[in-house]
Amino acid sequence: MAEHTQRTVRDLRRANRSAVLQRLYFDGPLSRQELGPATGLSSGSVSNVVAELVDDGLLEEAGVVGSDGGRPRTLLRIAPSAGRLIGVDVGETRVGIELFDLSLAELARTELPLSDHHYDVEMITRHIADGVATVLGESGTDPDRLLGVGVGVPGIVDRAGPGGAVVHGQTIGWDAVPLEDLLRDAVELPAGVPLFISNGAKALGQAEMWFGGGRGAQDAVVVLLGSGVGACIVTGGAVHGGARDSAGEWGHLTVQVRGRRCRCGARGCLEAYTGSEALLRRWREAGGRPPVDADEETAITALADAAFPPYGSAPDPIARGVLDETAEYLGAGISDLINLFSPERVLIGGWVGLRLGRHLLPAVRSHATAYALAHPAGRVTIGLGLLGPDAVTVGAATLPLADFLRRGGRRPARVAEPAATPGWRTVLDARTRRTPE
């Protein structure tokens, strides 16, 4: 009975710490007096929790405000220097790694290129390990200050097994890749530093919901347009996912029966018409001339410039026709999201979305509302994401941050270094998960 009571008190204290930290993180700076109504805690509980968090170095003063003739009130905020976070974006053309403080201010970054969409598992694992070492070294950060590393990847992330996250990336040739195991073997971090792996579209969506165009919405969809196409679905304020973290494989919704061949092997997927590879292929087939030997980002920029030239220049009719058709496909795909989930907002992000969005947005809105049912279409707004090209990296960093806030600012218990494990090729060939000893 005593053990049960002790555990309950410990859990209550953690919940109270979490409530205070979350309110300060998203709504701060706040005074102690404001924290009571904001968290539902008594003034005594707020005082005790704040004192603990100050002693732990997690809170700091952020100025004072007057109070209607009474004593000035001290404002509190989470101390940005109280921890460090790393976000990793396994993108289509590069692996990006960024180091942040607790306010998600960037402290260091590095990018390692992927040539010709070369998604070799060993190479990407090495890129992540090298990138983590680089940002820690350049910033002079003690690895023991890390609260965790978040990684956004293409594909379905399955966390249902006992051994960690496994990635099913059909479009990039990943079949049940035990990425968490591989990274724990490759990345040199103190034992016990948490590692979080998520679908890249879901990471993008969480970043936009926390800091970007999704703030304040309870039901939203954040769309990622790049070489691949995905969506993060938010219902009731919670990001859809669960143990099998597909984040909504919207890009593989069928928009044309017996249509174009998609990278996944099926025909008629939305991605086969709206992903960057598909856009350039359609432009070329229609008689356009994408730049020779250019990377995808340069070629997509050339397509946009040809279709929407500076004022006074005539648009290229072939390029404009390709993008007009693309806007209709996107609008039709978004209409399915509207009919299925009735979101308040749809946000378009990803590097292709950011490059083409301002040109295509009016037509996408028109097609989406025309294809959708009138009632859900009447309550949705469709716009662009606000966080720019680093949104996936920021979103990946929110994964360890969310865990830290949920724990009430407590770090996971450090554990002994694991025993040596087989190389990644052995793990891949086995297609089985190990149970940690």
C-alpha positions in Angstrom: 0.0 0.0 0.0 2.8 2.4 0.9 4.6 1.6 -2.4 1.3 2.3 -4.3 0.9 5.7 -2.5 4.5 6.7 -3.1 4.1 5.9 -6.8 0.9 7.9 -7.0 2.5 11.0 -5.2 5.4 10.8 -7.6 3.1 10.6 -10.6 1.1 13.6 -9.3 4.2 15.7 -8.8 5.3 14.9 -12.4 1.9 15.8 -13.8 2.0 19.1 -11.9 5.5 19.9 -13.1 4.4 19.0 -16.7 1.4 21.3 -16.5 3.5 24.3 -15.4 6.2 23.6 -18.0 3.7 23.3 -20.8 1.9 26.5 -19.9 5.1 28.4 -19.7 6.4 26.9 -22.9 3.4 27.7 -25.0 1.9 30.8 -23.2 4.8 32.2 -21.2 6.2 34.3 -19.7 3.7 34.1 -16.9 3.6 35.1 -13.3 3.0 32.6 -10.5 -0.5 34.2 -10.0 -1.3 33.6 -13.7 -0.1 30.0 -13.6 -2.8 29.0 -11.1 -5.8 29.6 -13.4 -3.8 28.4 -16.5 -3.0 25.0 -15.0 -5.8 24.5 -12.5 -3.4 24.1 -9.6 -3.7 25.8 -6.2 -1.4 28.7 -5.4 0.4 26.5 -2.9 1.0 23.8 -5.6 2.2 26.4 -8.1 4.7 27.8 -5.5 6.0 24.3 -4.7 6.4 23.3 -8.3 8.0 26.6 -9.4 10.5 26.3 -6.5 11.4 22.8 -7.7 11.8 23.8 -11.3 13.9 26.9 -10.4 16.1 24.7 -8.2 16.5 22.3 -11.2 17.6 25.2 -13.4 14.6 24.8 -15.7 13.0 28.2 -15.0 14.3 31.8 -15.0 12.9 35.2 -14.3 11.8 37.2 -17.4 11.0 40.6 -15.9 8.3 42.1 -13.7 4.8 43.6 -14.4 2.6 45.8 -12.2 -0.5 44.5 -10.6 -3.2 47.2 -9.9 -1.6 48.9 -7.0 -0.2 45.7 -5.5 3.3 44.3 -5.5 4.9 43.8 -8.9 4.7 40.3 -10.2 7.7 38.4 -11.4 7.4 36.7 -14.8 8.8 33.3 -15.3 9.9 31.4 -18.4 11.6 28.2 -19.3 15.4 28.7 -19.4 16.5 28.2 -23.0 19.9 27.1 -21.8 18.5 24.3 -19.6 18.9 21.6 -22.3 19.7 20.9 -25.9 17.8 19.2 -28.7 18.8 17.8 -32.1 16.4 17.5 -35.1 17.3 15.5 -38.2 15.5 15.7 -41.5 16.2 12.7 -43.9 15.0 14.6 -46.9 14.9 13.9 -50.6 18.1 15.7 -51.6 20.0 16.0 -48.3 20.2 15.0 -44.6 19.8 18.1 -42.5 20.9 18.1 -38.8 20.3 21.1 -36.4 21.1 21.7 -32.8 18.6 23.8 -30.8 18.2 25.2 -27.3 15.0 24.7 -25.4 13.4 27.7 -27.1 14.2 26.1 -30.5 16.7 28.8 -31.4 19.2 27.3 -33.8 22.7 26.8 -32.3 24.4 24.8 -35.1 23.5 23.1 -38.3 25.0 21.0 -41.1 23.7 19.4 -44.3 25.0 16.3 -46.1 23.9 15.8 -49.7 22.1 12.7 -51.1 23.0 12.3 -54.8 20.3 11.1 -57.2 17.9 10.1 -54.3 20.5 7.6 -53.1 18.8 6.2 -50.0 21.5 3.7 -49.0 20.8 2.8 -45.4 24.4 2.6 -44.4 25.2 6.0 -45.9 22.2 7.8 -44.3 23.0 6.2 -40.9 26.6 7.5 -41.3 25.4 10.9 -42.4 23.3 11.2 -39.3 26.1 10.0 -37.0 28.5 12.5 -38.6 26.1 15.3 -38.5 25.2 14.9 -34.9 29.0 14.9 -34.0 29.5 18.0 -36.2 26.8 20.1 -34.6 27.8 19.1 -31.1 31.5 19.8 -31.8 30.9 23.2 -33.6 28.7 24.5 -30.8 30.9 23.1 -28.0 27.9 21.3 -26.5 28.4 18.6 -23.9 26.5 15.6 -25.1 25.2 15.1 -21.6 23.1 18.2 -22.0 21.1 16.6 -24.8 17.4 15.9 -24.0 17.1 13.8 -27.1 17.5 13.4 -30.9 14.5 13.5 -33.2 14.6 12.1 -36.8 12.1 12.7 -39.5 12.1 10.1 -42.3 10.0 9.2 -45.4 7.7 6.2 -45.1 5.8 4.4 -42.4 7.4 4.2 -39.0 6.3 1.1 -37.0 7.0 1.3 -33.3 4.9 -1.6 -32.3 7.8 -4.1 -31.8 9.9 -4.4 -28.7 13.2 -3.3 -30.3 12.4 0.2 -31.5 11.3 2.0 -34.7 11.3 0.1 -38.0 10.9 2.1 -41.2 8.9 0.9 -44.2 9.8 3.2 -47.1 8.4 1.6 -50.2 9.2 4.6 -52.4 12.8 4.7 -51.4 13.5 1.0 -51.3 13.4 0.6 -47.5 11.8 -2.7 -46.4 11.5 -3.0 -42.6 14.7 -1.1 -41.9 15.5 -1.2 -38.2 16.6 2.4 -38.2 16.5 2.9 -34.4 18.8 0.0 -33.8 21.1 1.1 -36.5 21.3 4.7 -35.2 21.9 3.5 -31.6 24.9 1.6 -32.9 26.2 4.4 -35.1 25.6 7.6 -33.2 27.9 8.3 -30.4 25.7 9.6 -27.5 25.6 9.1 -23.8 23.6 6.0 -22.9 20.0 6.9 -22.1 19.7 9.9 -24.4 16.3 9.3 -26.1 16.0 8.8 -29.8 12.7 9.5 -31.6 11.9 8.5 -35.2 8.8 9.8 -37.0 7.4 10.2 -40.4 8.7 13.5 -41.9 5.2 14.8 -42.8 4.1 14.2 -39.3 7.2 16.1 -37.9 6.4 19.0 -40.3 2.8 19.0 -39.1 3.7 19.1 -35.5 6.0 22.0 -36.1 3.3 24.0 -37.9 0.7 23.1 -35.2 3.1 24.3 -32.4 4.7 27.3 -34.0 3.3 28.0 -37.4 0.0 28.3 -39.3 -1.7 25.6 -37.3 -1.6 27.3 -33.9 -5.0 27.4 -32.3 -6.6 24.9 -34.6 -8.1 21.7 -33.2 -8.7 19.9 -36.6 -6.1 20.5 -39.4 -4.2 18.9 -42.1 -0.6 19.8 -43.0 0.4 18.8 -46.5 4.1 18.1 -47.5 4.9 18.5 -51.1 8.4 17.4 -52.3 9.7 14.5 -54.3 7.2 12.6 -52.2 3.8 13.8 -51.1 2.4 13.3 -47.6 0.1 14.7 -45.0 -0.1 15.1 -41.2 -3.7 14.8 -39.9 -4.7 16.5 -36.6 -8.0 15.8 -35.0 -9.1 17.1 -31.7 -5.8 18.8 -31.2 -3.9 15.4 -31.4 -1.6 14.4 -34.3 -2.9 11.2 -35.9 -0.4 8.4 -35.7 -0.2 5.8 -33.0 2.2 2.9 -32.9 2.2 2.7 -36.7 3.3 6.2 -37.6 2.3 6.6 -41.2 1.0 10.1 -40.7 -1.5 9.5 -43.5 0.0 8.2 -46.8 -2.1 10.8 -48.7 0.3 10.8 -51.6 -0.7 7.3 -52.5 -4.4 8.0 -52.7 -5.5 6.9 -56.2 -6.6 9.9 -58.3 -6.5 8.2 -61.7 -7.5 4.6 -62.3 -4.8 2.9 -64.4 -2.9 6.2 -64.4 0.7 7.1 -64.3 3.1 4.7 -62.5 4.1 6.0 -59.1 7.4 5.5 -57.3 5.6 3.0 -55.0 4.9 0.7 -58.0 1.1 1.4 -58.1 -0.7 3.4 -60.8 -2.6 6.6 -60.5 -1.3 7.8 -57.1 -1.5 11.5 -56.3 2.3 11.6 -55.9 2.6 10.4 -59.6 1.1 13.7 -60.6 2.2 16.2 -58.0 5.6 15.1 -56.6 8.6 17.0 -58.0 9.9 14.0 -60.1 6.4 13.7 -61.6 6.1 17.5 -62.4 9.4 17.5 -64.2 8.5 14.3 -66.1 5.2 15.7 -67.2 6.8 19.0 -68.3 9.3 17.1 -70.4 6.7 14.9 -72.0 4.6 17.9 -72.8 7.5 19.4 -74.8 9.1 21.5 -72.1 12.8 21.8 -71.6 13.9 21.4 -68.0 17.5 22.5 -67.3 20.0 19.8 -68.3 21.9 18.1 -65.4 20.2 20.4 -62.8 19.1 19.1 -59.4 15.4 18.9 -58.7 15.2 22.1 -56.7 16.8 24.1 -59.6 14.6 22.4 -62.2 11.4 23.1 -60.2 12.4 26.7 -59.9 12.9 26.9 -63.6 9.4 25.4 -64.1 7.9 28.0 -61.8 9.8 30.8 -63.5 8.7 29.7 -67.0 5.0 29.4 -66.0 4.9 32.6 -63.9 7.6 34.9 -65.3 8.2 38.4 -64.0 5.7 41.1 -64.8 5.7 42.0 -68.5 6.9 38.7 -69.7 4.7 36.1 -71.4 4.3 32.8 -69.5 5.4 29.6 -71.3 2.1 27.9 -72.2 3.5 24.4 -71.7 4.9 25.1 -68.3 1.7 27.0 -67.3 -0.5 24.1 -68.5 1.5 21.6 -66.4 1.1 23.6 -63.3 -2.6 24.4 -64.0 -3.2 20.7 -64.2 -1.2 20.1 -61.0 -3.3 22.6 -59.1 -6.4 20.7 -60.0 -4.9 17.4 -58.9 -3.8 19.0 -55.6 -7.2 20.5 -55.2 -8.9 17.2 -55.8 -6.6 15.4 -53.4 -7.3 18.1 -50.7 -11.0 17.8 -51.3 -10.7 14.1 -50.1 -9.0 15.3 -46.9 -11.8 17.9 -46.4 -14.5 15.3 -46.9 -12.9 12.7 -44.7 -11.7 14.9 -41.8 -13.5 18.2 -42.0 -10.5 20.2 -40.9 -10.6 23.9 -40.0 -7.3 24.5 -41.8 -5.3 22.9 -44.6 -1.7 24.1 -44.7 0.7 23.4 -47.7 4.4 23.0 -46.9 7.4 21.0 -48.1 10.0 22.5 -50.4 7.9 22.1 -53.6 4.8 23.5 -51.8 6.8 26.5 -50.6 8.3 27.1 -54.1 5.0 26.7 -56.1 2.4 27.5 -53.4 2.0 31.2 -53.9 1.4 30.7 -57.6 -1.0 27.7 -57.3 -2.8 28.5 -54.1 -5.8 30.4 -55.6 -6.5 27.6 -58.1 -5.9 24.9 -55.5 -8.5 26.5 -53.2 -11.0 26.8 -56.1 -10.6 23.2 -57.1 -10.6 21.9 -53.5 -13.9 23.6 -52.7 -15.4 22.6 -56.0 -14.7 18.9 -55.5 -15.5 18.8 -51.8 -18.9 18.6 -50.1 -20.3 22.0 -49.5 -20.6 21.9 -45.7 -17.0 20.9 -44.8 -15.7 23.0 -47.7 -17.5 26.0 -46.2 -15.6 25.9 -42.9 -12.1 25.2 -44.1 -9.3 27.7 -44.9 -6.4 26.6 -47.2 -3.1 28.4 -46.9 0.7 27.9 -46.8 2.8 26.7 -44.0 4.7 29.5 -42.2 7.9 27.8 -41.0 9.9 27.5 -44.3 12.3 24.9 -45.5 13.5 23.9 -42.0 10.1 22.9 -40.7 10.8 19.1 -40.7 14.0 19.6 -38.7 12.2 21.8 -36.2 9.4 19.3 -36.1 11.9 16.5 -35.4 13.3 18.4 -32.5 9.8 18.8 -31.0 9.7 15.0 -30.5 12.3 14.9 -27.6 11.0 18.3 -26.4 7.4 17.0 -26.1 8.7 14.0 -24.2 10.7 16.2 -21.9 7.7 18.4 -21.1 5.5 15.3 -20.6 8.0 14.0 -18.1 7.8 17.2 -16.1 11.3 18.2 -17.0 12.8 15.0 -15.8 15.4 13.3 -18.0 15.1 9.6 -18.6 17.2 7.5 -16.2 20.7 6.8 -17.6 21.3 3.2 -18.2 24.5 1.2 -18.8 25.9 1.1 -22.2 24.3 -1.7 -24.2 26.4 -4.7 -25.3 27.8 -4.9 -28.8 25.2 -5.7 -31.4 25.4 -7.2 -34.9 26.2 -5.0 -37.8 23.4 -3.3 -39.8 23.6 -5.8 -42.7 23.0 -8.7 -40.3 20.1 -6.9 -38.7 18.5 -6.1 -42.1 18.9 -9.6 -43.3 17.4 -11.1 -40.2 14.2 -8.9 -40.5 13.6 -9.5 -36.8 13.6 -7.3 -33.8 15.9 -7.9 -30.9 14.6 -7.6 -27.3 17.0 -5.4 -25.3 18.8 -7.2 -22.6 
